[in-house]
Amino acid sequence: MATEREEELLRTNAELAAEIRRLAAGEITAPRSAAGPSARGLTRLVAERQELSEKSDELLAERDRLQTELGTQQARADTLEQKLAGSESERAQLAHEVQRLRSGAGGIARRIWARLLRRR
C-alpha cells in the first residue's frame, strides 16, 4: 500500500516538473488547476509514510530477533534428536540383552531361582 502511494507521489512530481518546463518554455500560458493533492494531503501522506517506515523498522528488528531465537531452538532440537537416537540405540541393546538373559537354559535357571527367592 505504501509503495502505491510512493509511486503516485513520484508520478505527480514528474507531471509537475513537466508542467514547469512547459511553462518556462512558453508552451503553455497558465498552470493547471489545483485539482491535485493538497498540501495537507501531502503532509498527511508524508507522516503516514514515516509512521509506516518506523513500523517496518520495528518489524525488521523483531524478525531478526525471532530468526536468532529460531536458530537457537533448531540447535536445541538437533541436540535432543541426537540424544533420543542414542537412547533408542541403548534401549535396543538393553532389550537384546534382556532377551539373551531370559532365553536358553541359563534363562530358565535364573527365572526358577528368582521365583524361589520371592517365595521366602
C-alpha positions in Angstrom: 0.0 0.0 0.0 2.8 2.4 0.8 4.5 1.5 -2.5 1.4 2.6 -4.4 1.4 6.0 -2.6 5.1 6.4 -3.3 4.5 5.7 -7.0 1.6 8.2 -7.0 3.8 10.8 -5.4 6.6 10.2 -7.9 4.2 10.3 -10.8 2.7 13.6 -9.6 6.1 15.0 -9.1 7.1 14.1 -12.7 3.9 15.7 -14.0 4.5 18.9 -12.1 8.2 19.0 -13.3 7.0 18.6 -16.9 4.4 21.3 -16.5 7.0 23.7 -15.0 9.3 23.0 -18.0 6.4 23.7 -20.4 5.6 27.0 -18.6 9.3 28.0 -18.7 9.5 27.2 -22.4 6.3 29.2 -23.1 4.4 26.2 -24.5 1.5 26.8 -22.1 0.4 30.1 -20.7 -1.3 29.1 -17.4 -0.6 26.3 -14.9 -3.1 23.6 -14.5 -5.8 24.0 -11.8 -5.0 22.8 -8.3 -7.1 19.7 -8.6 -4.1 17.6 -7.5 -3.3 16.7 -3.9 -3.4 19.5 -1.5 -0.5 20.4 0.8 -2.4 18.9 3.8 -2.9 15.7 1.9 0.8 15.5 1.1 1.7 16.3 4.7 -0.6 13.5 5.8 0.9 11.1 3.3 4.4 12.0 4.4 3.5 11.5 8.0 1.9 8.2 7.2 4.9 7.1 5.2 7.2 8.0 8.1 5.0 6.0 10.5 5.0 3.0 8.2 8.7 3.3 7.8 9.2 3.2 11.6 6.8 0.3 11.9 8.7 -1.5 9.2 12.0 -1.0 11.1 10.4 -2.4 14.3 9.1 -5.4 12.4 12.5 -6.0 10.8 14.2 -5.9 14.3 11.5 -8.3 15.6 12.1 -10.6 12.6 15.9 -10.6 13.3 15.3 -11.5 16.9 12.9 -14.3 16.0 15.4 -15.7 13.5 18.1 -15.8 16.1 15.7 -17.5 18.5 14.7 -20.0 15.8 18.3 -20.8 15.2 18.8 -21.4 18.9 15.7 -23.6 19.1 16.8 -25.6 16.0 20.2 -26.2 17.5 18.5 -27.4 20.7 16.2 -29.7 18.7 19.2 -31.2 16.9 20.9 -31.9 20.2 17.7 -33.5 21.6 17.3 -35.6 18.5 20.8 -36.9 18.8 20.2 -37.8 22.5 17.0 -39.5 21.5 18.8 -41.5 18.8 21.4 -42.6 21.4 18.7 -43.5 23.9 16.9 -45.6 21.3 20.1 -47.4 20.4 20.8 -48.1 24.1 17.2 -49.3 24.7 17.5 -51.7 21.7 20.8 -53.0 23.2 19.2 -53.5 26.6 16.2 -55.2 25.1 18.5 -57.6 23.3 20.5 -58.3 26.5 17.3 -59.0 28.4 16.1 -61.4 25.7 19.5 -63.1 25.8 19.4 -63.5 29.5 15.9 -64.9 29.5 16.4 -67.4 26.8 18.2 -70.8 26.9 19.0 -73.0 29.9 20.6 -70.1 31.8 17.5 -68.0 31.4 15.3 -70.8 32.7 17.6 -71.3 35.7 17.6 -67.6 36.5 13.7 -67.5 36.4 13.4 -70.5 38.7 16.0 -69.1 41.1 14.1 -65.7 41.1 10.8 -67.5 41.9 12.4 -69.4 44.7 13.8 -66.2 46.2 10.4 -64.5 46.0 8.7 -67.3 48.0 10.8 -66.8 51.0 
